[in-house]
Amino acid sequence: TMTSSFDKPWELKGNEASRYSPSQKLTLSRCYSAIAADAFSRDATEALFFYEKAFKVLLPSLIDSETVRRLLQHEETRVLLNMASCKYKLQRNQDVLDLCSQILRHGFDDCIVKASWRRGFLRFQGEDWDGAREDFEMCLKSIGWERDQLNCIEERCEKGDTVDRVRVDKDRLNELEQHENLKDYNGNVESDPGLDIYVKEIPHVHNSATLGTLEKNCKNYLAKIDRSLREYKTKERATLAGKLFK
């Protein structure tokens, strides 16, 4: 029986993962993320530990083409979203703000809804009304994009197309290890056959109910911001009038 070095991926040390091809990195990262997701409800610190490993394994190599780098960065961004969830649960709000800003700079459409909502909510709590408004409006715009994607996915399902996302398991990891070799990889998508499934993967979008809830919340908070600004201006005018007639 062949022993796979992927059997216990959390035991990898240093930059050991740098010897893997991009599709192996993506698959290994999802293995870490699956472990993290399982741990999240009981222990956010443990979940964060595995999400950080999922992030580190995605480090691109010097020979990667721009297309490959974007695939790896897209997965990094998804992992960062989950890291932000862990840090919010651990009440590390400044870290959450920094991560969300980093995610939004990357500009991947299917990551904008969560990142803009989280940053907007924290900015609202900190009474950064202008920043919160900007984020909630960004979130509403991105919700529209996700709805369009959701309609396309549902249409493809009706036509019988296969649109299931990649499900990471040990069998797939072992298979990748056997048929891929980094020595055969020259930096392009074509030289790593395992990347094909990631290139064709559907966007990670929220379901209709979640999008509806987020849309309602964004609109409610935008209304609260408007009320808060009106109250602030009224109070400011009253203070100024008091000084003038003192």
N, C-alpha and C positions, 0 to 999 in steps of 0.2 A: 504494500500500500504506500503510495506516495504521500509524504507529509507536506502540506502546503504551508508556506510562511504566512499565509493569510488566516490560518486557523485561529490565531489569537493576535489580530492586528494591533490591539492596544498595547502589545508588548514591544512594538517597534521603537527604536531609540534613535536619537539624533536625526540625521538627514538620510536615514536608511531608505526611506520611501523614494528618494531621488532616482533610484535605479529603475523605477517602474515607468511604463509608458503612460500617456495621458488617460487612456480609458481605464487602466488599472488604478490610477490615482482617483479618478472619479468614482469608481466602484468601491474602492477602499474607503473613501470619504463618506459615502452613503452608508457603509457598514458602521462606521463610527457614529454617524448621525442617527441610525436606527437604535443603537445602544443608548445614545443620549436621550432620544425621544421616549424610550421606555423608562428611563430614570427620572425624567422631568417632574412628574407629578409627586414623587416621593422625596426627591433630593435635587434641588436646582444646582447645587454646587457640583454634584457628581455629573449631572447633565452637561454643565458648562465645561467640565474637564474633557469630556468626550467630544463636544462640539469644537473645542479648541484644537483637538487632535485632527478632527475632520477638516478644519481650516488649514492646518500646517501641512498636511499631506498633499494639498493642491498646489504647492509652490511650483511654478513653471520652470522648465529648463531653458538654457540659453539658446537651444536650437529650435524651440517651438515657434511655429508660424503665428501670425497675428490671429488667425481663425482659432487655432488651438488655445492660444492665450485667452481669448475672449470666452471660450467654453469653460476654461478653468476658473476665470474670474467670475463668470456667471454663477458657477457652483459655490465659489467663495462667498458671494453676496448672499446666496440663500442660507449658507451656514451662519453668516453674520446676523441675519434676521433672527435665527434661533438663539444665538448667543445673546442678542438684545433681550429676548424673552426671559432668559435665565437671569440676566443682570437686573431686569425690572423686578422679577420675583425676589431677588436678593436686595432690593432697594438701593441699587447702585445707579441712581438716575442720571448722573453726569456721564457715566460710561454709556448708558443707553442713548443719550443725546448724541454723543460722539460717534457711536456705531451707526445710528440712523443717518447722520450727516454723511458718513463714509459710504453707506449703501446708496444714498440718493445721488452722490457724485458719480457712482458707477453707471447710473442711468439705464438699468435693466427694467423694462416695462413691468414685468411680473413681480417685481420686488417693491414697487413704489407705494402701493396701497398700504401695506403694513408699516413701512418705514415712515411715511408721511403722517399716518394716523398717530403712531406712537410719539413721534417728535412733536406733533401738534398738541397732543394731550399734555405732554410734559411742559411745553412752552406755555400752554394755557394755565397750568398749575402755578407756573412761575410768573404769571401776569405779564408775559411777553405777548401782548395782544396782536401786534403786527406779524410777528413770526408765526404765531399759532394760526392766524387767518390764512397766511400764505400756505401753510402745511395742509390745513383742512380743505382749501380750494384745490390744491394739488391732488389730494386724496380723492376728491369728488371727480376730478377729471380722469384720474387713473381707474376709478370704478367703472366709468363709461367704457374705457378700453378693455377692461376685464370682461365686462358683459358681452362685448363684441366677440371676444375670444371664446367665451362660454357658448355663445350661439353657434359658432363655427364648429366647436367640439361636438355639440349635440347633433348638429347636422351630419357630421362625419359618422357619428354613432348610428344614426338612422340609416345611413348607406352601408353599414356593416364594416366600416373601416376599423382596424385595430388601433386604439388610441391609449391603451393602458400604459401607465408610466413604468419605468424600470423598477423592478423589485429586486433588491440586493439580497443575495443569500450566499452561503458558503460554496454551493455547487458552481454558481457563476464565477465567484472569485477563483476557485480552483481551475475552472475552464480557462479563464483569462490567463492565469499563470502558465498554463501548459501551451497555449497557442501563440502567446505574444512574447516577444523578446525585445528589450530596449535597443539592442544592437541593430535590429532591422528598422528601427524608427528613425526617420530623417527630418522630423519636425513638421511634416504635413499630415493632414487628416487622412489622406489616402494610404499612408504607410502604417496606420494604426487601425486595422479593421474593426476593433472593438468600439471605436468612436462613432460609428455610423448610427447606432441606436440613440446616442446622446445628441447628435446633430439633428436627428429627426424627431426628438422628443417634443411632446406638446407643452405649451406654457403651463406653469403651475399657477392656476387661478382659483379664486374662492368660489364657493357655490352661491346660488342666487340668494338664499336666505341670509348668508353672512354679508354679502354685498349690500343687501337691503338694510341690514342693521347698521353697518358702517356708514352708509349714506345718511340714514336718519340721524345718527350720532353727530356726524360732521355738521349737518345743517343746524342741529340743536346748539352745538358749541359756537357756530358762527353767529347765531342769534344771541347767545350769551355774551359774546365779545362785543356785539353792537350795543347791547344794553349797558355793559360795563363801561364802554367808551362814552356813552351818553351821560351816564352817572358821573364819570370822572370830569367831563367837560362842565357839567352843571355845578359840581362842587368847586371846580377851578374858578368859574365865573363868580360864584358866591364869595369865594375867598378874596378874589381881586376887588369885588365891589366893597367888601368889608374894609379893605385897606384904603380904598379911595375915600370912603365916607367916615373914616376914623377921626 
